[in-house]
Amino acid sequence: MDFALTDEQQMIREAARQFADSELKPVAAELDRTGDRALLLEKLSALAGLGFMGINIAPEYGGTGAGTVAFSLAITELARGCASTATTTSVTNMVAEVIQAVGSDEQRNKYLPRICSGEYAAGSFCLTESSSGSDAAAMRTRAVRDGDEYVLNGSKLYISSADFAGVFVVWAVTDAQAPKGKGISCFLVEAGTPGLVIGKAEEKMGQKASITSEVSFDNCRIPASNLMGEENRGFRIAVGELAGGRIGIGSLALGIGLEALDCARAFIQEREQFGQKLASFQGLQWQLADRYTEMEAARLLLLQAAWQKDAGLAFGPAASMAKLYATEKANEACYTALQMHGGAGYTRDYPLERMARDVRITTIYEGTSEIQRLIIARHLLDGMR
């Protein structure tokens, strides 16, 4: 197997790394502390200008067209700088990919250039509800056809970037009598549509600059032409796009974990105890070796899943394995790195406490670790049958 990156992939990774070093790391603590909206939007606009909001979108729509491997590499590097910014970038790319995959020509031409160019600061992915998180097929939001329009009623929870998104990809039940998961459709709802209500931002443990809100629909009327794909066949769209999103979140976790370990590696080579550098203690050396080895394994799992997606192969189980492993091991990496800093790691003078908070959600959103294990197990057992 050839592990070499293409020139384009290397260029994108390097551009993301330089942006993270020069633009994100210097403001990450401030974004975490204040949630400065203007500052976040400034960085998102700059990323759009560099082509990072449409990495896997065809150039004819304003995208980079570089593929999923490049997307994974970019998100990893951006997450090393600021997890909140990387999350917003990842979700916006996912929204654009949904539109490219199942949208009509009119929908692609209307929305994709606006996302890729940064005219829309972000896109939002509206699936989760209070009664349907991991069990997304149990959603209750309804969309009823009324002439040339659909009328949406219901609410979605934990929607990233809702407060400043330009377009929302929304799933709703269109046939309440259909078997579970069979009567769901996918829609595009533009920001500012009457009846679209954005709730207050959630007070979160980490990734504080990534705005997460409830989104409600109160007799929200949208044109029937905003239906994406076929009516009553939208749930499979969600399942497919969640698999791609898992590559993004796994890559994000990898970036946070690697940055935490790099901080720890530098710290233990400077800090002295018992008359010698911490780095001279074998116990810390072995911990460092184990965590970096796990991060490298996570990187390879992610690149394998990304390669399979780019090749047009079935990639769902590979994406679940990569997301499960990368996020769980990144959590371990952050806590190990914090422990190596001792009491200093628990203070805001060092970035470890922020990284430990930022990485925690990665085992939950885009499908919990428990759901990933279910997906992997079903794949394995179906193969036996």
C-alpha positions in Angstrom: 0.0 0.0 0.0 1.3 3.4 -0.9 1.1 5.8 2.0 2.6 8.8 0.2 0.4 11.9 0.0 -0.1 13.7 -3.3 1.4 17.1 -3.8 -2.1 18.6 -3.4 -2.7 16.8 -0.2 0.6 17.9 1.2 0.0 21.5 0.2 -3.4 21.5 1.9 -2.0 20.0 5.1 0.8 22.5 5.2 -1.6 25.4 4.5 -3.8 24.2 7.4 -0.8 23.8 9.7 0.4 27.3 8.9 -3.0 28.8 9.5 -3.4 27.0 12.8 0.1 28.2 14.0 -0.3 31.8 12.9 -4.0 32.5 13.2 -5.6 30.0 15.6 -3.2 29.1 18.3 -2.7 32.8 19.3 -6.4 33.3 19.9 -7.6 29.9 20.9 -7.6 30.7 24.7 -9.4 34.0 24.0 -12.1 32.2 22.0 -12.5 29.6 24.7 -12.7 32.3 27.4 -15.0 34.8 25.7 -16.6 33.0 22.8 -15.8 36.2 20.7 -18.3 35.9 17.8 -16.6 38.5 15.6 -13.2 36.9 16.0 -14.5 33.4 15.2 -16.3 34.7 12.1 -13.1 36.5 11.0 -11.2 33.2 11.2 -14.0 31.3 9.4 -14.0 33.9 6.6 -10.2 33.6 6.2 -10.5 29.8 6.0 -13.2 30.1 3.3 -10.9 32.4 1.4 -8.2 29.6 1.5 -10.7 27.0 0.2 -11.2 25.1 3.5 -15.0 25.3 3.5 -15.4 23.1 0.4 -12.5 20.7 0.5 -14.4 17.9 -1.1 -16.7 20.1 -3.3 -16.2 20.2 -7.0 -14.4 23.3 -8.4 -17.4 24.1 -10.6 -19.3 25.1 -7.4 -16.3 27.0 -5.9 -14.9 24.1 -4.0 -11.3 22.8 -3.7 -12.2 19.3 -5.0 -9.3 17.8 -3.1 -11.1 14.8 -1.6 -11.7 13.2 1.8 -8.0 12.4 2.6 -7.2 16.1 2.2 -10.2 17.0 4.4 -9.0 14.7 7.1 -5.5 16.1 7.0 -6.8 19.7 7.1 -9.2 19.2 10.1 -6.4 17.5 12.1 -4.1 20.5 11.6 -6.8 23.1 12.3 -7.8 21.2 15.5 -4.2 21.5 16.7 -4.9 25.3 16.7 -8.5 25.6 17.9 -11.0 22.8 18.2 -14.0 25.2 18.0 -12.9 26.5 14.7 -12.1 23.0 13.4 -15.6 21.8 14.4 -17.3 24.6 12.6 -15.2 23.9 9.5 -15.9 20.2 9.6 -19.7 20.6 10.0 -19.9 23.2 7.2 -18.0 20.9 4.9 -20.4 18.1 5.8 -23.4 20.3 5.0 -21.8 21.2 1.6 -21.2 17.5 0.9 -24.9 16.6 1.6 -26.0 19.3 -0.9 -23.5 18.1 -3.5 -24.4 14.5 -3.1 -28.2 14.6 -3.2 -29.2 18.2 -4.1 -30.6 19.2 -7.5 -28.6 21.1 -10.0 -30.5 24.3 -8.9 -29.8 23.6 -5.2 -26.1 23.0 -5.9 -25.7 26.1 -8.0 -27.5 28.2 -5.4 -26.0 27.1 -2.1 -22.6 25.5 -2.7 -20.8 28.7 -4.0 -22.2 30.6 -1.0 -20.8 28.1 1.4 -17.4 27.6 -0.3 -16.9 31.4 -0.7 -17.8 32.2 2.9 -20.8 34.3 1.9 -22.5 31.9 4.3 -20.3 31.9 7.4 -21.3 28.3 8.1 -23.9 25.6 7.4 -25.9 23.6 10.0 -26.9 19.9 10.1 -30.2 19.5 11.9 -30.9 15.9 12.9 -30.8 15.4 16.7 -33.9 15.9 18.8 -34.7 15.6 22.5 -36.2 12.1 21.9 -34.0 11.0 19.1 -30.3 11.4 19.6 -28.5 8.1 18.8 -31.9 6.8 17.6 -32.3 9.4 14.9 -35.1 7.5 13.1 -37.4 8.3 16.1 -37.5 12.0 15.2 -40.8 13.9 15.6 -40.3 17.0 13.6 -42.9 17.0 10.9 -43.1 18.4 7.3 -46.5 18.5 5.7 -47.0 19.3 2.0 -49.3 22.3 1.4 -49.5 23.0 -2.3 -46.2 24.3 -3.5 -44.8 24.4 0.0 -43.9 22.2 3.0 -44.8 23.4 6.5 -42.3 22.3 9.2 -43.0 22.0 12.9 -40.8 20.6 15.6 -37.3 21.3 17.1 -33.8 20.1 16.9 -31.1 20.1 19.6 -27.4 20.7 19.8 -27.1 22.3 16.3 -23.7 23.6 15.6 -23.3 27.2 14.2 -27.1 27.7 14.1 -26.8 31.3 15.2 -24.8 32.4 12.1 -25.4 29.6 9.6 -26.6 30.6 6.1 -28.5 27.4 5.4 -29.8 24.4 7.4 -30.0 20.8 6.2 -33.1 19.6 8.1 -34.6 16.1 8.4 -38.4 15.7 9.1 -41.1 13.1 9.0 -43.2 13.4 5.9 -45.1 10.1 6.3 -46.0 9.4 9.9 -47.6 6.0 8.9 -44.5 4.6 7.3 -42.3 2.1 9.2 -39.7 3.7 11.4 -37.0 5.5 9.4 -38.9 5.1 6.1 -41.0 8.2 6.1 -38.3 10.8 6.6 -37.3 13.5 4.1 -34.4 16.0 3.8 -34.9 19.7 3.3 -32.9 22.9 2.9 -34.0 25.9 5.0 -32.4 29.3 4.6 -31.5 31.5 7.5 -34.2 34.1 8.1 -37.1 32.0 6.9 -40.2 33.0 8.9 -40.9 30.3 11.5 -37.2 29.3 11.9 -36.3 30.1 15.5 -32.8 29.9 16.9 -32.6 29.3 20.6 -30.0 30.5 23.1 -26.5 29.1 22.9 -25.8 26.2 25.1 -23.4 26.6 28.1 -20.9 23.9 27.3 -18.0 22.3 29.0 -15.6 22.8 26.0 -15.4 24.0 22.4 -17.1 27.1 23.7 -16.6 29.3 20.6 -18.4 26.7 18.5 -22.0 27.9 19.0 -24.5 25.1 19.7 -28.2 25.9 19.9 -31.7 24.6 19.7 -33.4 25.2 16.4 -37.2 25.2 16.3 -39.7 25.3 13.4 -43.0 27.0 14.1 -45.2 26.7 11.0 -42.1 27.3 9.0 -43.0 27.4 5.3 -40.4 26.5 2.7 -40.8 26.0 -1.1 -41.4 22.4 -2.2 -38.3 22.8 -4.3 -36.3 22.8 -1.1 -36.8 19.0 -0.8 -33.5 17.2 -1.3 -33.6 13.9 -3.0 -36.8 11.8 -2.9 -39.6 12.3 -0.4 -39.7 9.8 2.4 -36.2 8.5 1.5 -34.1 11.0 3.4 -33.0 8.9 6.3 -30.5 7.0 4.3 -29.0 10.4 3.4 -28.5 11.1 7.0 -26.9 7.7 7.7 -24.5 8.1 4.8 -23.4 11.7 5.7 -22.9 10.8 9.4 -20.4 8.2 8.3 -18.5 10.9 6.4 -18.8 13.3 9.4 -17.2 10.6 11.6 -14.0 11.0 9.6 -14.1 14.7 10.3 -14.6 14.3 14.1 -12.0 11.5 14.3 -9.5 13.8 12.5 -10.4 16.6 14.9 -9.8 14.4 17.9 -6.5 13.3 16.5 -5.4 16.9 16.1 -6.2 17.8 19.7 -4.5 14.7 21.0 -1.3 15.3 19.0 -1.1 18.9 20.1 -1.6 17.9 23.8 1.2 15.3 23.5 3.5 17.8 21.8 2.9 20.2 24.7 3.7 17.4 27.2 6.8 16.4 25.4 8.2 19.9 25.5 7.2 20.4 29.1 8.9 17.2 30.5 12.1 18.1 28.7 12.2 21.4 30.6 10.7 20.6 34.0 13.0 19.1 36.7 12.2 17.0 39.7 14.5 15.1 42.0 17.5 16.7 40.3 16.7 15.6 36.8 14.5 16.3 33.8 11.1 14.7 33.9 11.9 13.3 30.5 14.6 11.1 32.0 12.0 9.0 34.0 11.2 5.8 32.2 7.6 5.8 33.4 6.9 9.1 31.5 8.9 7.9 28.5 6.7 4.8 28.2 3.5 6.8 28.6 4.6 9.1 25.9 5.6 6.3 23.6 2.2 4.5 24.1 0.2 7.6 23.4 2.0 8.7 20.3 1.8 5.1 19.0 -2.0 5.2 19.5 -2.2 8.5 17.8 -0.3 7.1 14.8 -2.6 4.1 14.7 -5.6 6.5 14.8 -4.1 8.5 11.9 -3.8 5.4 9.7 -7.4 4.3 10.5 -8.7 7.7 9.5 -6.7 7.8 6.3 -7.9 4.3 5.4 -11.5 5.3 5.9 -11.0 8.6 3.9 -9.2 6.7 1.1 -12.1 4.2 0.9 -14.6 7.0 0.6 -12.6 8.8 -2.1 -12.3 5.5 -4.0 -16.1 5.0 -3.9 -15.9 2.0 -1.7 -18.1 1.1 1.3 -16.5 3.1 4.1 -19.1 3.2 7.0 -17.5 0.5 9.2 -14.0 1.8 8.6 -15.2 5.3 9.5 -16.8 4.0 12.7 -13.6 2.1 13.7 -11.5 5.2 13.0 -13.9 7.6 14.9 -14.1 5.2 17.9 -10.4 4.6 18.2 -9.3 8.2 17.4 -11.7 9.9 19.9 -11.2 7.4 22.7 -7.4 7.5 22.4 -7.3 11.3 22.0 -9.1 11.6 25.3 -6.5 9.4 26.9 -3.7 11.4 25.2 -5.1 14.7 26.6 -5.4 13.3 30.1 -2.0 11.8 30.0 -0.5 15.1 28.8 -2.3 17.0 31.5 -1.1 14.6 34.2 2.5 15.1 32.9 2.1 18.8 33.6 1.1 18.1 37.2 -0.7 21.0 38.9 0.3 23.3 36.0 -1.8 21.3 33.6 -4.9 22.1 35.7 -4.4 25.9 35.3 -5.3 28.1 32.4 -1.6 29.2 32.2 -1.2 26.1 30.0 -3.6 24.9 27.2 -4.0 21.3 28.6 -7.1 22.0 30.6 -8.8 23.5 27.5 -7.8 20.6 25.3 -9.1 18.1 27.9 -12.4 19.9 27.8 -12.5 20.3 24.0 -11.7 16.6 23.3 -14.3 15.2 25.6 -17.3 15.7 23.3 -15.6 13.9 20.4 -16.7 10.5 21.9 -20.3 11.8 21.9 -21.2 13.8 18.8 -21.5 12.3 15.3 -22.4 9.1 17.0 -21.2 8.0 20.5 -18.5 5.5 21.0 -21.2 3.0 22.1 -23.1 3.5 18.8 -19.8 3.0 16.8 -19.3 -0.3 18.6 -22.8 -1.3 17.6 -22.2 -0.4 14.0 -18.9 -2.3 13.9 -20.3 -5.4 15.7 -23.3 -5.6 13.3 -20.9 -5.3 10.3 -18.8 -8.2 11.7 -21.8 -10.4 12.6 -23.5 -9.8 9.3 -20.3 -10.8 7.6 -20.4 -14.1 9.5 -23.9 -14.8 8.4 
